[in-house]
């Protein structure tokens, strides 16, 4: 099964999710198409299997931050925002190419074209990240680390600002690897969030 996922990843990165075919994935894996169907009924199931570990890892790390807030491990909102950004960045840096595939997948609204089962799984995984983000924000406000704010809007904004910066800087860089300009711009974005949200 691993060789199928590696082949799917390679073909989808080269040709995009929509451009990749099961025939090409089978050829890349050096197997027959019927063999793929023994493990994955559709291309939708392949993309879910590829991105699921990435999203689960992100949700687990966000949960660790939330648990830390609950247990009194934090003394400032600045540290909480820094750790959220570090979790996001670590997820990105762990697999830059897979992240790119995931973002393209989300951007073009692929879940609307997927089977209902696959779309629900992706949405459930994504929701787990946003729910942890909402809990982190709510707890941070409750404990006085952050100013009173709209919880859902704040979570959405932090998520969108981070991933938006990553996407813009990586697209501008236009090469393999991580843009050398990414970290400084992320640090600037983090500083802006701290000044807007953290209680002084």
Z-matrix of the N, CA and C atoms (Angstrom, degrees):
N
C 1 1.458
C 2 1.532 1 111.76
N 3 1.342 2 117.20 1 -35.26
C 4 1.464 3 120.34 2 -179.15
C 5 1.522 4 111.93 3 -59.83
N 6 1.349 5 115.96 4 -39.50
C 7 1.474 6 118.04 5 -179.43
C 8 1.526 7 111.35 6 -66.44
N 9 1.322 8 116.94 7 -30.05
C 10 1.476 9 120.43 8 177.31
C 11 1.525 10 109.52 9 -68.14
N 12 1.328 11 116.65 10 -44.83
C 13 1.463 12 120.42 11 -179.85
C 14 1.528 13 111.16 12 -65.27
N 15 1.322 14 116.73 13 -40.28
C 16 1.471 15 119.89 14 177.87
C 17 1.531 16 110.51 15 -63.53
N 18 1.332 17 115.84 16 -41.24
C 19 1.466 18 119.88 17 178.61
C 20 1.527 19 110.85 18 -66.16
N 21 1.329 20 116.98 19 -42.96
C 22 1.464 21 121.11 20 179.20
C 23 1.517 22 110.27 21 -61.40
N 24 1.286 23 116.26 22 -43.94
C 25 1.469 24 121.28 23 178.62
C 26 1.524 25 110.91 24 -59.52
N 27 1.327 26 116.20 25 -47.37
C 28 1.463 27 121.56 26 -178.79
C 29 1.524 28 111.57 27 -61.48
N 30 1.321 29 116.33 28 -47.33
C 31 1.474 30 120.42 29 -177.58
C 32 1.523 31 110.67 30 -68.91
N 33 1.329 32 117.54 31 -41.81
C 34 1.467 33 120.21 32 -178.78
C 35 1.522 34 111.76 33 -67.75
N 36 1.322 35 117.32 34 -34.63
C 37 1.464 36 120.01 35 176.49
C 38 1.522 37 110.95 36 -67.69
N 39 1.333 38 115.87 37 -35.88
C 40 1.462 39 120.16 38 -179.17
C 41 1.524 40 112.14 39 -77.55
N 42 1.339 41 117.15 40 -36.81
C 43 1.466 42 120.48 41 -170.80
C 44 1.524 43 114.41 42 -120.52
N 45 1.316 44 117.13 43 -0.28
C 46 1.461 45 124.79 44 -175.99
C 47 1.523 46 110.13 45 77.88
N 48 1.321 47 114.31 46 163.25
C 49 1.464 48 119.66 47 -178.99
C 50 1.526 49 110.53 48 -60.44
N 51 1.325 50 116.79 49 -45.53
C 52 1.467 51 119.81 50 -177.13
C 53 1.524 52 111.45 51 -70.60
N 54 1.339 53 116.97 52 -33.75
C 55 1.459 54 120.09 53 -176.65
C 56 1.513 55 114.33 54 -78.56
N 57 1.324 56 116.99 55 -21.92
C 58 1.469 57 120.98 56 -178.14
C 59 1.524 58 110.60 57 -74.80
N 60 1.314 59 115.84 58 142.32
C 61 1.467 60 120.58 59 176.55
C 62 1.527 61 109.58 60 -119.11
N 63 1.312 62 115.09 61 158.18
C 64 1.470 63 119.63 62 178.37
C 65 1.530 64 110.48 63 -65.35
N 66 1.325 65 117.91 64 -31.57
C 67 1.463 66 120.93 65 176.48
C 68 1.525 67 110.87 66 -61.69
N 69 1.351 68 115.99 67 -44.18
C 70 1.460 69 120.40 68 -179.80
C 71 1.529 70 110.97 69 -67.31
N 72 1.311 71 116.32 70 -38.88
C 73 1.469 72 120.17 71 179.06
C 74 1.526 73 110.08 72 -65.02
N 75 1.332 74 116.53 73 -41.93
C 76 1.465 75 120.54 74 178.18
C 77 1.531 76 110.59 75 -62.48
N 78 1.340 77 116.27 76 -43.73
C 79 1.468 78 120.30 77 179.79
C 80 1.527 79 110.65 78 -63.21
N 81 1.326 80 116.73 79 -41.94
C 82 1.467 81 121.30 80 179.57
C 83 1.530 82 110.72 81 -63.37
N 84 1.334 83 116.20 82 -36.95
C 85 1.470 84 120.76 83 -179.39
C 86 1.525 85 112.37 84 -81.09
N 87 1.343 86 116.37 85 -12.92
C 88 1.459 87 119.97 86 -178.49
C 89 1.512 88 113.20 87 72.59
N 90 1.333 89 115.41 88 32.18
C 91 1.464 90 121.07 89 179.58
C 92 1.525 91 108.84 90 -132.93
N 93 1.302 92 116.34 91 175.46
C 94 1.464 93 120.06 92 177.50
C 95 1.529 94 110.13 93 -88.73
N 96 1.321 95 115.41 94 155.94
C 97 1.457 96 119.91 95 178.76
C 98 1.532 97 112.43 96 -59.92
N 99 1.344 98 119.48 97 -40.74
C 100 1.469 99 118.84 98 176.82
C 101 1.537 100 113.55 99 -58.15
N 102 1.359 101 116.30 100 -29.35
C 103 1.461 102 118.79 101 177.28
C 104 1.527 103 110.96 102 -66.26
N 105 1.330 104 116.39 103 -40.35
C 106 1.471 105 119.52 104 176.77
C 107 1.521 106 110.00 105 -58.91
N 108 1.337 107 116.45 106 -43.25
C 109 1.459 108 120.44 107 -176.20
C 110 1.533 109 112.98 108 -67.30
N 111 1.318 110 116.69 109 -14.61
C 112 1.464 111 119.08 110 173.52
C 113 1.529 112 111.18 111 -69.13
N 114 1.348 113 115.99 112 -24.84
C 115 1.460 114 120.91 113 -177.84
C 116 1.530 115 113.09 114 -110.40
N 117 1.317 116 115.92 115 -36.40
C 118 1.463 117 121.40 116 -176.95
C 119 1.525 118 109.23 117 -132.34
N 120 1.318 119 115.51 118 120.09
C 121 1.468 120 119.21 119 -176.49
C 122 1.519 121 112.24 120 -74.04
N 123 1.344 122 116.46 121 -28.70
C 124 1.463 123 120.40 122 -176.13
C 125 1.527 124 110.23 123 -143.46
N 126 1.316 125 114.92 124 167.66
C 127 1.465 126 120.84 125 174.09
C 128 1.530 127 109.89 126 -65.45
N 129 1.323 128 116.61 127 -30.13
C 130 1.467 129 121.13 128 176.38
C 131 1.526 130 110.61 129 -57.77
N 132 1.326 131 115.88 130 -45.17
C 133 1.466 132 119.68 131 -179.50
C 134 1.526 133 111.17 132 -64.53
N 135 1.320 134 116.84 133 -32.12
C 136 1.466 135 120.49 134 177.76
C 137 1.530 136 111.23 135 -66.16
N 138 1.341 137 117.56 136 -45.97
C 139 1.469 138 119.42 137 -178.31
C 140 1.525 139 110.38 138 -66.81
N 141 1.324 140 116.56 139 -36.24
C 142 1.465 141 119.87 140 177.21
C 143 1.526 142 109.69 141 -62.45
N 144 1.327 143 116.89 142 -45.77
C 145 1.469 144 121.00 143 -179.76
C 146 1.526 145 111.60 144 -63.17
N 147 1.338 146 117.05 145 -31.72
C 148 1.459 147 120.62 146 179.52
C 149 1.530 148 112.04 147 -72.07
N 150 1.331 149 117.25 148 -45.21
C 151 1.465 150 119.80 149 -172.98
C 152 1.530 151 113.58 150 -90.24
N 153 1.327 152 117.10 151 -17.04
C 154 1.466 153 119.93 152 -176.37
C 155 1.530 154 113.08 153 -55.88
N 156 1.346 155 120.01 154 -47.57
C 157 1.475 156 119.10 155 179.90
C 158 1.524 157 112.48 156 -61.38
N 159 1.339 158 116.93 157 -35.43
C 160 1.461 159 121.68 158 179.80
C 161 1.523 160 110.35 159 -63.07
N 162 1.332 161 117.14 160 -47.71
C 163 1.465 162 121.22 161 -177.30
C 164 1.522 163 110.57 162 -70.99
N 165 1.323 164 117.19 163 -40.34
C 166 1.469 165 120.06 164 178.82
C 167 1.521 166 111.43 165 -62.42
N 168 1.327 167 116.25 166 -41.03
C 169 1.460 168 120.81 167 178.47
C 170 1.524 169 110.69 168 -62.47
N 171 1.323 170 116.46 169 -42.55
C 172 1.458 171 121.23 170 179.45
C 173 1.525 172 110.65 171 -62.35
N 174 1.329 173 116.69 172 -46.69
C 175 1.469 174 120.81 173 -179.74
C 176 1.528 175 111.01 174 -62.53
N 177 1.331 176 117.26 175 -40.00
C 178 1.468 177 121.35 176 179.99
C 179 1.524 178 111.15 177 -64.03
N 180 1.321 179 116.63 178 -41.95
C 181 1.467 180 120.17 179 -179.60
C 182 1.524 181 111.61 180 -69.51
N 183 1.327 182 116.80 181 -36.43
C 184 1.461 183 119.72 182 175.55
C 185 1.531 184 110.36 183 -65.63
N 186 1.317 185 116.35 184 -37.54
C 187 1.461 186 120.39 185 177.20
C 188 1.530 187 110.72 186 -61.85
N 189 1.324 188 116.94 187 -36.59
C 190 1.467 189 120.88 188 178.03
C 191 1.528 190 110.78 189 -62.08
N 192 1.339 191 116.42 190 -40.73
C 193 1.468 192 120.10 191 176.87
C 194 1.524 193 110.05 192 -63.94
N 195 1.320 194 115.93 193 -46.38
C 196 1.471 195 120.12 194 179.95
C 197 1.526 196 111.24 195 -59.01
N 198 1.334 197 116.15 196 -43.58
C 199 1.469 198 120.25 197 178.55
C 200 1.529 199 110.57 198 -63.40
N 201 1.317 200 116.69 199 -38.07
C 202 1.462 201 120.84 200 177.31
C 203 1.519 202 111.93 201 -61.20
N 204 1.329 203 116.83 202 -40.91
C 205 1.471 204 120.50 203 177.59
C 206 1.520 205 110.00 204 -63.98
N 207 1.333 206 115.82 205 -44.03
C 208 1.470 207 120.69 206 179.92
C 209 1.526 208 111.65 207 -60.52
N 210 1.328 209 116.77 208 -35.88
C 211 1.470 210 121.43 209 -175.74
C 212 1.531 211 113.13 210 -90.71
N 213 1.332 212 116.65 211 3.12
C 214 1.458 213 120.22 212 177.38
C 215 1.511 214 114.87 213 79.55
N 216 1.327 215 116.88 214 25.38
C 217 1.464 216 120.33 215 -178.10
C 218 1.535 217 112.76 216 -78.99
N 219 1.329 218 117.51 217 -11.41
C 220 1.465 219 120.97 218 -177.25
C 221 1.525 220 110.49 219 -110.64
N 222 1.335 221 115.05 220 147.48
C 223 1.464 222 119.78 221 176.75
C 224 1.526 223 111.89 222 -118.73
N 225 1.337 224 117.11 223 -4.91
C 226 1.464 225 118.74 224 179.31
C 227 1.523 226 111.56 225 -152.38
N 228 1.322 227 114.94 226 151.26
C 229 1.458 228 121.18 227 175.80
C 230 1.518 229 111.75 228 -66.54
N 231 1.335 230 115.73 229 -29.43
C 232 1.472 231 120.19 230 178.20
C 233 1.521 232 110.72 231 -59.62
N 234 1.340 233 116.29 232 -42.34
C 235 1.468 234 120.52 233 179.90
C 236 1.531 235 111.23 234 -67.17
N 237 1.325 236 116.30 235 -36.35
C 238 1.468 237 120.18 236 179.05
C 239 1.523 238 109.99 237 -64.70
N 240 1.329 239 117.21 238 -48.00
C 241 1.468 240 120.81 239 179.33
C 242 1.522 241 110.15 240 -61.78
N 243 1.337 242 116.66 241 -41.18
C 244 1.478 243 120.27 242 178.74
C 245 1.514 244 110.85 243 -60.67
N 246 1.334 245 117.04 244 -42.61
C 247 1.462 246 119.99 245 -178.97
C 248 1.526 247 111.82 246 -68.99
N 249 1.332 248 117.38 247 -37.51
C 250 1.467 249 119.92 248 176.30
C 251 1.527 250 109.53 249 -62.02
N 252 1.322 251 117.28 250 -45.37
C 253 1.465 252 120.51 251 178.32
C 254 1.529 253 110.60 252 -62.88
N 255 1.329 254 116.88 253 -39.73
C 256 1.474 255 119.81 254 179.37
C 257 1.524 256 111.49 255 -65.24
N 258 1.329 257 117.27 256 -37.27
C 259 1.468 258 120.75 257 176.79
C 260 1.524 259 109.97 258 -64.86
N 261 1.320 260 116.37 259 -46.17
C 262 1.468 261 120.01 260 178.24
C 263 1.528 262 110.64 261 -60.48
N 264 1.347 263 115.62 262 -45.91
C 265 1.463 264 118.69 263 -177.61
C 266 1.521 265 111.17 264 -65.86
N 267 1.327 266 116.80 265 -40.68
C 268 1.459 267 120.12 266 178.71
C 269 1.510 268 112.10 267 -61.59
N 270 1.343 269 116.26 268 -37.77
C 271 1.462 270 120.77 269 176.90
C 272 1.525 271 110.75 270 -63.77
N 273 1.319 272 115.19 271 -43.56
C 274 1.466 273 120.23 272 178.02
C 275 1.523 274 111.36 273 -64.67
N 276 1.326 275 116.64 274 -49.42
C 277 1.464 276 121.09 275 -174.20
C 278 1.527 277 111.84 276 -67.31
N 279 1.335 278 116.43 277 -29.45
C 280 1.465 279 120.57 278 -179.49
C 281 1.521 280 111.84 279 -58.41
N 282 1.328 281 116.08 280 -35.70
C 283 1.465 282 119.38 281 -179.24
C 284 1.524 283 108.71 282 -156.13
N 285 1.329 284 115.46 283 84.48
C 286 1.467 285 121.68 284 -175.12
C 287 1.530 286 111.23 285 -59.38
N 288 1.325 287 116.96 286 -42.81
C 289 1.464 288 120.22 287 -177.46
C 290 1.528 289 112.33 288 -66.94
N 291 1.321 290 116.06 289 -42.24
C 292 1.459 291 119.18 290 179.61
C 293 1.524 292 110.27 291 -65.64
N 294 1.330 293 116.43 292 -38.63
C 295 1.455 294 120.26 293 176.02
C 296 1.525 295 110.42 294 -59.40
N 297 1.344 296 116.12 295 -43.80
C 298 1.467 297 120.19 296 179.84
C 299 1.523 298 110.65 297 -60.79
N 300 1.315 299 116.57 298 -42.15
C 301 1.463 300 121.07 299 178.22
C 302 1.528 301 110.47 300 -62.96
N 303 1.320 302 116.32 301 -42.06
C 304 1.457 303 121.65 302 -178.96
C 305 1.526 304 110.98 303 -64.63
N 306 1.334 305 117.31 304 -44.21
C 307 1.464 306 121.21 305 -178.94
C 308 1.523 307 110.99 306 -66.09
N 309 1.329 308 117.04 307 -42.81
C 310 1.471 309 120.24 308 176.91
C 311 1.521 310 109.29 309 -60.40
N 312 1.313 311 115.43 310 -42.40
C 313 1.456 312 122.02 311 179.35
C 314 1.525 313 110.94 312 -58.21
N 315 1.343 314 116.82 313 -45.61
C 316 1.464 315 120.63 314 -179.77
C 317 1.520 316 111.68 315 -69.71
N 318 1.326 317 116.18 316 -41.01
C 319 1.461 318 121.44 317 -175.77
C 320 1.519 319 112.77 318 -58.88
N 321 1.290 320 116.29 319 -44.80
C 322 1.458 321 119.20 320 -174.75
C 323 1.520 322 112.60 321 -85.87
N 324 1.337 323 115.83 322 8.02
C 325 1.462 324 119.93 323 174.57
C 326 1.511 325 114.01 324 64.48
N 327 1.329 326 115.48 325 40.06
C 328 1.455 327 119.62 326 -175.78
C 329 1.524 328 113.73 327 -61.53
N 330 1.339 329 116.74 328 -27.26
C 331 1.459 330 117.61 329 -176.90
C 332 1.529 331 111.27 330 -60.80
N 333 1.327 332 117.33 331 -24.99
C 334 1.467 333 120.09 332 179.11
C 335 1.524 334 111.81 333 -70.59
N 336 1.332 335 115.62 334 -22.18
C 337 1.460 336 119.91 335 -177.74
C 338 1.531 337 112.32 336 -102.21
N 339 1.331 338 116.47 337 -0.86
C 340 1.461 339 120.11 338 -178.07
C 341 1.515 340 110.78 339 -86.12
N 342 1.316 341 115.20 340 167.72
C 343 1.451 342 119.64 341 171.18
C 344 1.525 343 108.02 342 -61.71
N 345 1.318 344 116.74 343 153.01
C 346 1.460 345 120.43 344 -177.84
C 347 1.530 346 111.36 345 -59.04
N 348 1.323 347 116.19 346 -39.14
C 349 1.459 348 121.01 347 -178.77
C 350 1.524 349 111.68 348 -63.14
N 351 1.339 350 116.26 349 -46.84
C 352 1.466 351 120.50 350 -179.20
C 353 1.529 352 110.61 351 -68.00
N 354 1.329 353 117.38 352 -41.62
C 355 1.469 354 121.30 353 179.78
C 356 1.523 355 110.70 354 -61.44
N 357 1.326 356 116.16 355 -42.41
C 358 1.465 357 119.62 356 179.64
C 359 1.519 358 111.81 357 -64.06
N 360 1.327 359 116.19 358 -37.34
C 361 1.464 360 119.83 359 179.95
C 362 1.526 361 110.41 360 -66.27
N 363 1.330 362 116.97 361 -45.05
C 364 1.464 363 121.16 362 178.20
C 365 1.525 364 110.20 363 -61.67
N 366 1.331 365 116.35 364 -45.44
C 367 1.462 366 120.48 365 -178.97
C 368 1.525 367 111.29 366 -63.60
N 369 1.333 368 116.72 367 -39.39
C 370 1.461 369 120.85 368 178.50
C 371 1.527 370 110.66 369 -63.95
N 372 1.328 371 116.52 370 -43.20
C 373 1.460 372 120.39 371 178.58
C 374 1.524 373 110.98 372 -62.94
N 375 1.340 374 116.03 373 -46.12
C 376 1.468 375 120.23 374 179.20
C 377 1.514 376 111.79 375 -62.53
N 378 1.331 377 116.00 376 -40.10
C 379 1.466 378 120.68 377 -179.31
C 380 1.528 379 110.89 378 -61.10
N 381 1.343 380 116.99 379 -36.28
C 382 1.465 381 119.84 380 -179.02
C 383 1.531 382 110.80 381 -61.36
N 384 1.333 383 117.29 382 -36.38
C 385 1.471 384 120.66 383 177.73
C 386 1.518 385 110.68 384 -67.62
N 387 1.330 386 116.31 385 -45.47
C 388 1.462 387 119.44 386 -178.65
C 389 1.527 388 111.50 387 -67.55
N 390 1.318 389 117.17 388 -35.69
C 391 1.468 390 119.65 389 177.91
C 392 1.528 391 111.15 390 -64.73
N 393 1.326 392 116.49 391 -40.72
C 394 1.468 393 118.99 392 176.45
C 395 1.528 394 110.14 393 -65.75
N 396 1.326 395 116.65 394 -39.79
C 397 1.465 396 120.04 395 176.90
C 398 1.517 397 111.35 396 -60.64
N 399 1.329 398 117.27 397 -42.85
C 400 1.466 399 121.12 398 177.98
C 401 1.524 400 111.41 399 -62.91
N 402 1.334 401 116.23 400 -40.37
C 403 1.472 402 119.78 401 179.47
C 404 1.535 403 110.63 402 -65.82
N 405 1.332 404 115.97 403 -41.33
C 406 1.470 405 119.91 404 178.07
C 407 1.529 406 110.07 405 -60.41
N 408 1.325 407 116.67 406 -47.11
C 409 1.466 408 120.78 407 -178.99
C 410 1.527 409 110.83 408 -63.68
N 411 1.344 410 116.78 409 -46.92
C 412 1.463 411 120.85 410 -178.13
C 413 1.530 412 111.39 411 -61.48
N 414 1.325 413 116.69 412 -44.92
C 415 1.465 414 120.40 413 179.22
C 416 1.529 415 111.52 414 -64.83
N 417 1.331 416 115.66 415 -38.27
C 418 1.463 417 120.11 416 -179.50
C 419 1.523 418 111.13 417 -65.45
N 420 1.335 419 116.75 418 -37.54
C 421 1.463 420 121.18 419 175.73
C 422 1.526 421 109.73 420 -69.02
N 423 1.323 422 116.03 421 -46.83
C 424 1.465 423 121.96 422 -178.07
C 425 1.526 424 111.96 423 -58.51
N 426 1.333 425 116.98 424 -38.29
C 427 1.467 426 121.06 425 -177.61
C 428 1.530 427 112.50 426 -88.99
N 429 1.339 428 116.02 427 2.76
C 430 1.455 429 119.85 428 174.95
C 431 1.514 430 115.25 429 83.92
N 432 1.337 431 117.54 430 10.45
C 433 1.462 432 119.91 431 178.31
C 434 1.532 433 112.02 432 -77.72
N 435 1.322 434 115.60 433 -34.09
C 436 1.464 435 120.97 434 -179.83
C 437 1.528 436 109.62 435 -117.79
N 438 1.325 437 115.74 436 155.04
C 439 1.454 438 121.71 437 175.68
C 440 1.528 439 109.88 438 -67.33
N 441 1.337 440 115.97 439 159.98
C 442 1.464 441 119.89 440 173.96
C 443 1.527 442 108.56 441 -57.72
N 444 1.316 443 116.23 442 131.75
C 445 1.460 444 120.10 443 -175.27
C 446 1.522 445 109.56 444 -156.12
N 447 1.316 446 116.48 445 163.30
C 448 1.458 447 120.90 446 173.46
C 449 1.536 448 107.45 447 -74.45
N 450 1.333 449 116.16 448 117.38
C 451 1.468 450 121.34 449 -172.04
C 452 1.529 451 111.66 450 -60.79
N 453 1.322 452 116.97 451 -52.14
C 454 1.474 453 120.74 452 -175.48
C 455 1.526 454 111.85 453 -66.10
N 456 1.319 455 116.36 454 -41.37
C 457 1.466 456 119.47 455 179.10
C 458 1.526 457 111.07 456 -64.48
N 459 1.327 458 115.68 457 -39.30
C 460 1.471 459 119.48 458 -179.93
C 461 1.523 460 111.11 459 -65.69
N 462 1.328 461 116.65 460 -45.08
C 463 1.466 462 120.51 461 178.52
C 464 1.528 463 110.44 462 -59.94
N 465 1.336 464 116.08 463 -46.53
C 466 1.468 465 120.24 464 179.08
C 467 1.526 466 111.18 465 -60.96
N 468 1.333 467 116.20 466 -41.24
C 469 1.464 468 119.74 467 -177.13
C 470 1.523 469 111.50 468 -67.84
N 471 1.342 470 116.73 469 -43.43
C 472 1.473 471 119.67 470 179.29
C 473 1.526 472 109.95 471 -61.74
N 474 1.341 473 116.10 472 -46.03
C 475 1.474 474 121.06 473 178.18
C 476 1.533 475 110.75 474 -59.01
N 477 1.338 476 115.67 475 -50.93
C 478 1.465 477 120.18 476 -175.09
C 479 1.524 478 112.04 477 -67.54
N 480 1.335 479 116.94 478 -37.44
C 481 1.462 480 118.69 479 -179.21
C 482 1.525 481 110.82 480 -66.77
N 483 1.330 482 116.83 481 -42.82
C 484 1.464 483 118.97 482 179.74
C 485 1.520 484 111.19 483 -64.02
N 486 1.337 485 116.42 484 -57.92
C 487 1.464 486 119.54 485 -174.71
C 488 1.523 487 111.62 486 -67.08
N 489 1.347 488 116.82 487 -29.60
C 490 1.466 489 119.36 488 176.09
C 491 1.512 490 111.56 489 -65.07
N 492 1.338 491 116.61 490 -43.15
C 493 1.466 492 120.71 491 177.45
C 494 1.525 493 110.29 492 -62.06
N 495 1.327 494 116.57 493 -45.04
C 496 1.468 495 120.41 494 179.54
C 497 1.525 496 109.93 495 -58.02
N 498 1.303 497 115.81 496 -46.79
C 499 1.463 498 119.71 497 -176.52
C 500 1.528 499 111.57 498 -64.50
N 501 1.339 500 116.79 499 -45.75
C 502 1.466 501 120.45 500 -179.24
C 503 1.519 502 110.83 501 -62.49
N 504 1.331 503 116.89 502 -47.86
C 505 1.466 504 119.36 503 -176.63
C 506 1.529 505 111.93 504 -67.78
N 507 1.324 506 116.67 505 -38.09
C 508 1.467 507 119.12 506 178.51
C 509 1.530 508 111.00 507 -67.94
N 510 1.328 509 116.83 508 -39.21
C 511 1.467 510 119.99 509 178.06
C 512 1.522 511 111.14 510 -66.04
N 513 1.333 512 116.90 511 -40.71
C 514 1.467 513 120.44 512 178.29
C 515 1.534 514 110.73 513 -64.81
N 516 1.330 515 115.61 514 -38.02
C 517 1.465 516 121.26 515 179.63
C 518 1.521 517 109.95 516 -63.88
N 519 1.316 518 116.92 517 -46.62
C 520 1.460 519 122.53 518 173.12
C 521 1.514 520 115.90 519 64.51
N 522 1.320 521 117.44 520 21.62
C 523 1.465 522 120.53 521 179.93
C 524 1.522 523 109.03 522 -133.69
N 525 1.327 524 115.80 523 174.16
C 526 1.460 525 119.47 524 175.92
C 527 1.521 526 109.82 525 -67.86
N 528 1.310 527 115.12 526 158.22
C 529 1.451 528 119.65 527 177.41
C 530 1.521 529 112.35 528 84.56
N 531 1.326 530 114.73 529 -167.93
C 532 1.464 531 121.54 530 -175.37
C 533 1.527 532 109.59 531 -101.12
N 534 1.319 533 115.98 532 133.23
C 535 1.460 534 121.30 533 178.39
C 536 1.528 535 110.61 534 -60.08
N 537 1.339 536 118.03 535 135.11
C 538 1.470 537 119.86 536 178.06
C 539 1.532 538 112.05 537 -69.64
N 540 1.323 539 116.66 538 -13.15
C 541 1.465 540 121.10 539 -179.63
C 542 1.529 541 112.17 540 -90.27
N 543 1.336 542 115.87 541 -9.01
C 544 1.466 543 119.54 542 -173.76
C 545 1.526 544 112.61 543 -65.13
N 546 1.310 545 117.43 544 -51.46
C 547 1.468 546 120.82 545 -176.35
C 548 1.544 547 112.37 546 -58.71
N 549 1.353 548 118.64 547 -46.40
C 550 1.473 549 117.91 548 179.66
C 551 1.532 550 113.32 549 -61.62
N 552 1.325 551 117.47 550 -38.98
C 553 1.462 552 119.63 551 -179.91
C 554 1.531 553 110.37 552 -70.46
N 555 1.333 554 117.27 553 -38.07
C 556 1.463 555 120.43 554 175.89
C 557 1.530 556 110.64 555 -63.27
N 558 1.318 557 117.14 556 -40.25
C 559 1.471 558 120.70 557 178.67
C 560 1.528 559 110.15 558 -62.82
N 561 1.333 560 116.63 559 -38.64
C 562 1.465 561 120.87 560 177.69
C 563 1.527 562 110.19 561 -65.41
N 564 1.347 563 116.93 562 -44.24
C 565 1.460 564 120.89 563 177.82
C 566 1.514 565 111.85 564 -62.02
N 567 1.322 566 116.82 565 -41.52
C 568 1.467 567 121.32 566 178.37
C 569 1.530 568 110.41 567 -62.22
N 570 1.332 569 116.38 568 -41.70
C 571 1.467 570 121.23 569 179.14
C 572 1.529 571 110.85 570 -62.01
N 573 1.322 572 116.96 571 -41.21
C 574 1.463 573 120.49 572 178.02
C 575 1.529 574 111.37 573 -63.14
N 576 1.340 575 116.50 574 -43.03
C 577 1.464 576 120.29 575 178.59
C 578 1.529 577 110.93 576 -62.88
N 579 1.316 578 116.59 577 -41.99
C 580 1.462 579 120.34 578 178.81
C 581 1.519 580 110.45 579 -60.35
N 582 1.331 581 116.84 580 -45.96
C 583 1.469 582 119.59 581 -178.10
C 584 1.523 583 111.83 582 -66.55
N 585 1.334 584 116.91 583 -30.33
C 586 1.468 585 120.46 584 -178.43
C 587 1.521 586 112.33 585 -82.46
N 588 1.331 587 117.95 586 -32.45
C 589 1.470 588 120.93 587 -168.03
C 590 1.526 589 115.26 588 -110.21
N 591 1.316 590 117.56 589 -30.93
C 592 1.469 591 119.71 590 -170.04
C 593 1.523 592 111.18 591 -81.88
N 594 1.319 593 115.09 592 135.17
C 595 1.476 594 120.71 593 174.04
C 596 1.524 595 109.17 594 -70.62
N 597 1.302 596 116.03 595 132.99
C 598 1.463 597 120.67 596 -179.61
C 599 1.529 598 110.08 597 -87.28
